[in-house]
Amino acid sequence: MDTNIDFKNIWKQQTSNKPSIEELLGKLKKFRHENLRKLILANIMLISTSLAIAFIWYRYQPQLITTKIGIVLVILAMLIFLFAYNRLFMVFYRIDNTQSNHEYLQNLYTVRNKQKFMQTTMLNIYFMMLFVGLCFYMYEYTSKMPAMSSAVAYAAVLIWIGFNWFYIRPKTIRKQQSKLDGLINKFEEINNQFKEL
């Protein structure tokens, strides 16, 4: 059976109270623009942060090798994350209103697989490298502090990473998956309806 059905024309012929195909395509367009905006914002923020960190290294010339290793690890974590994240750009860019249902579904499946990779593997690598990099970076400065102040500084970083890891990350992942799964389910439902015709 041909899976490349023209949803737009068949959907217009239906008389039931189902949401219009234009509404569904509007949600897809909104999803696409939202994700492209997030992608661009992530690029701006992480590149700006990397440049600021590099400027700090240049301006203040850290003395210990651990500080330099920490800076490199933090910048590298951001760049690796961005490299993987930017691979989603072409997938989002390809989604438009001229595609068939099969192409919509394939692009949405691709987005789901890439997002899953980003949410698991890449975020794990990012947070690990960021945490280790920050610990190395802080060593030079915390070694000059009293022991209690050093412990508080490291605890603050650990709490911040933990909060992001255990609260922000799962909440963001659930929200992203919910939106994407909703779109996929609607397109699959439409696809199944037309297979029954």
C-alpha positions, 0 to 999 in steps of 0.5 A: 500500500502506498504510504505517501498519501496526500493528507490535505486533499483527503482531510478536506473531504471528511465531514466529521468534527476532527481538527482541520489539517490546517490546524494540525499543520499550524501546530507543526509549524509552531513546533518547528519555529519554536525549536529553531528559535531554541536552537538559535538561542542555545547557539548564541548563549553557549558561544557567548559563554565560551567566548567570555570564558576564553576572555577570562583566561586571556585577561587573568592568566591563571597560574595552575594547569588545573585551571587551564584544564578546567577552562578547556573542559568547560568550553569543550563541553559547550562546543561538543553539545552545540555540534550535536544540537546543531545537527537538528537544524536541518531536520527542523528546517526541512519540515514545511507545508509542502510535504506528504504525511509520510515525510512529516512522520519521517521527519518527526521520527527523526526529530524524536530519535535525535532529541532522545540522543541529545537528552541522554547521551549528549546531556550526560557528556555535557554535565559530566564535562561541565562539572569536572571542568568547573571543579578543576577551574575552581581549584586554583581559587578555592585553594587560597580560601579557608577550608570552610569557604572552599567546601561551600564553593564546591557544595554550591557548584554541586547543588547547582549541577544537581538541581539542573540534573535532577529537576530542570533536565527531566522537566524539560525532557518531559515537556519536549517529549510531550509536544513531539509525541502529541504531534506524532500521535496525531499524524499517525492517527490520521495515517491509520484513518486513511489506511482504513479507507 
